[in-house]
Amino acid sequence: MEPIEFWKMSGSGNDFILIDNRDGRIREEEMGQLVERACRRRVSVGADGVIFVVESAKYDFGWRFFNADGGEVEMCGNGGRCVARFALLKEIAGPRMTFETLAGPVSAEVNGRVVKILMPDPGTASVDIDLEFQAGWKTCDFIHTGVPHVVVGVEDITNHPVREQGRAVRYHSRFAPEGTNANFITRTGPNGLSVRTYERGVEDETLACGTGAIASALVASVRGMVTPPVTVKTKGGEELIIHFKRKRDSFEEVWLEGNTAIVYEGRLNHETL
């Protein structure tokens, strides 16, 4: 197996391996296993997920997005921002682009390190869902922002047991068999939230989650906690800005904005796979 060229990128703390696979050299049936092995930290590259750039008949390009466990999912907000900058720098697309995902077409604008992506319209928020409250919970809601998210309001986000409670929510029978992501939020001001997220597929708390930040901002808006644009402080300390328009129980023109970073470029050797 020839070494695989890749970029390592970070989107506000979420880290990804990006591979230009428009030539199809990595076959579809090989992707999941490659992802699972490449995302192992300490023994391989290590990442929250892998993005394969593929050809698209309708748009500038398409993507296949896999979480670290090798499972493919529909959408990843921070991954979407990273792939947009990757596509610009690799001359796959211009600074304004649209790419194809399993959740629908996603438009993006790249301005240096800052990338904004226009997300597919989310579902309506389900407020006060019937889920057993755990210690420290004030509210519990649900919304689908390309992938499913539970949003829990808590008193003390700094010391909250996100990993333990997040895992319980992620595997709750209500969301079986696919499971859900779990976000824990605290209001920091009329336009601000602090958010911590347990991500399915990564199976741990991550430093940031784009679709989780969006879910948290939209649910908080429904509850009257914040008004857009909403600045979300992530576990990693960076900020994501969520722009949106609300029409009663629905949302449109939902944009996710934040910084991206190129960590390094490399060649993935078969010995680590």
N, C-alpha and C positions, 0 to 999 in steps of 0.2 A: 504494500500500500504506500503510495507516494505521500509525503508530508502535506498537510492541509493548511493553506494560508488562512489566517484569521486576524481579526482585530479584537482587542479587548476594550470595551467601553463601559462607562458608568453614567447612569442617568440619575442624578441626585441620590446616589448611594446604592441603587440597584445595579449590579454588574452583569454584563452579557458578553458572550462570545458571538461575533458576527462573521458569517461566512458567505461569500459571493458564490452561489451555487446555480447561477443562470445556465451554466453548461451541463447541469444535471449529473456531474461526476459522482456526487453522493446520492445514491438511490433512496427513494422514499422508505423502503423497508429497512434501510441502514440507519436512518436518522435517529430514532429513539434510543438505540443502544449507544450510538456515538455520543449523544447528548449526555446520557446518564454517566458515561465514563469520563467525558471531558470536563463535566461540572464538579467532579470530586475535588475538593480542596486538599492541598498538601501533596497529593499524589498525581494531580494533573493540573490543568489550567485553573479550574475552579470558577464557578459563576452561578448566578441565580437562574440563568437560562441561556438558550442558544437560539439565534436568529439566522435562518437560511434565507438569503435573497434569491428569489426565483423569477422566471419570466411571467409576464401577465399579458393576456391578449387585449385587455381593456385599459390598463393603467400603466404608469411609469414602470412599475415592477410589482411583484407580489412577495409575500413572506410566508414562511412556515415558522411558527414560534413554539418552542418547547420549554417547559419548566425543567428544573434540574433533575427531576425524577424520571425524565424521558417521556413524559406525557405531553401531548400537543393540546394547546388551549387556543381559544378564539382571539384573545386580545391581551395586550400588555401596554399600558400607557407609557411608562418610562422606556420600555423597549422600543416602542414606536418612535419616540423622540430620538433615540440613539440610531435607529436604522435610517431615519430621514437624513441625519447629518452624515452618516456613512455613505448613503447613496449620493449625496451632493459631492462629497470629497472624492468618491470613486468615479465621478462623472456618469453615474447611472441616471441621474435626474437633476433638474435645476433647483434653485432655492425654493420654488413653490412646486409642490408635487402631490400626487395622489397614488397611494399604493393599496394593493388588494390584501384583505385579511379574511379570516373565517367569520368575523363579526361584521363584515361589509367594508366598503372603501373608506380609507382614512386619508384626509388631506393634511399637509404639513407645510410649515414655513420655517426656514432656517436662516438665522441671523447670527453668524459667528457661532459661539457656543450655545446660544439661547435658541431653543426649538419649541415651537407651538404646534400641537396637532389638534385637528378638529375630530372629535370622537363621534362614532355612530350615536344616534339619539338613544339615550338610556330608557329603561322601563320606568314605570311610575314607582314612587316610594311606598313601601308597605310599613306604616307606622304602628308601633306597639304590637309586634308579632308575638305569637304565643310560644315563648321560649322560656325555660326555667331560669329565673334571675340568679346570678351568682354574686358573691361578695363584691361590693363596690359598684354594682351596676345601678344606674339611674334610669336609663332608657334602653330599648332594644328594637332596632328597625332593620329593614332589608331593602336593597335595590340592586338591580342588574345593570352594570355599566360596561357591558361587553363580556364580563364574567361576574358571577354572583358575589355579593358582599353583604355581610351582616355588619351593622354599625351600632356600637354600644357606647353610650355616654357614661363616663366614669368620673369619680371625684378626684382622685390622685393619679394622674397618668404616669408620673415619674416612677412611682413605686408599684404600679399595678402589675399583677402576674399575667402579663400578656401571653407568654409562651404556654403556660398551663391552661388558662381559660380559652385562649385562641385555638388550641388543639381540640378541646372539648367541643367548641362550636363548629369547627371545621368538619368533625366527624359525627355531628349530631344526626340522628336518624331522620329528622325533618328534611335534611338536604341530601340524603343518600339517593343514588350511589355516587354522584359526581362530587359532592361536598361543596363547601363554600369557603371564602376568605373571611377573616374576622378582623374588624377595625375597632379600636378603642380611642375615643375622642374626648377632648376637653376644649371648651371655648376659651380663647385668649383675648377676644375683643369683638367688636361689631362686624369685623371682616376677617377674623382670624381663628384658626383652630390648631391644636397640637394633636397629631395622630400617630398611633403605633399600630402596625399591621402584622398579623400572622397570615402567611401566604400558603395556600394549598399548593402542592407540587414542589415547593421549596421545603415545606414541613417545618417551618421555624419562623420566628420574627425576622423581618428584613429591615434594612435601613430606610427603605422607602417603598411605596407602591403607588404607581400613578392612578390606576383604576380605583384603588382604595381611597386615595386622596379625593378623587372626584366623587365617589360614593359618599364619603364623609361630608363633603361640602354641600352636596345636593340634599342629603337627609337633614343636615343642620339648617339649611334654608327652609325646608318644609316645616321644621319645628320653630322657626322664627328666631333662631340663634344668630344667624349671620346673613349678610346681603353680599351679592357679588360685586366685584371680583373677590374671591376668598383666598387668602394666603394661608397655606397649610405648612406648618413646621413638621418636618419628618424626624424620625428617630435618629437619622444620621446628622441632623442639625441644619440641613439645607431646606430651602423653601420652594414649594410648588405653588403656582398661581392658577386658580380655576376660574375661568370665565364662563358664564352661561346666562341664558334667558329662561325665566320660569313663566309658564302659563298654567295657572292653577296647579294641577297635580303632575303636569308633564314639563319636560325640559327640552330646549333646543339650543343650537349653536354652543355646544359644550367644548371648550378649548382647554387643553392642558399645556401649561408653559413652565419651562425651567431650564436649568443648565445641563449640559452634557460634557463629558470629558473623555478624551482618548487616552487610555491607559498605556497600551503598547500594541505593536504589530508583531506577529510571530508565525511560526510554522509548527503545527501540531504533529508530533511524531507518532507513528503507529505503536511504539513501545508503551505509551501511556494510555492506549486504547485497548 
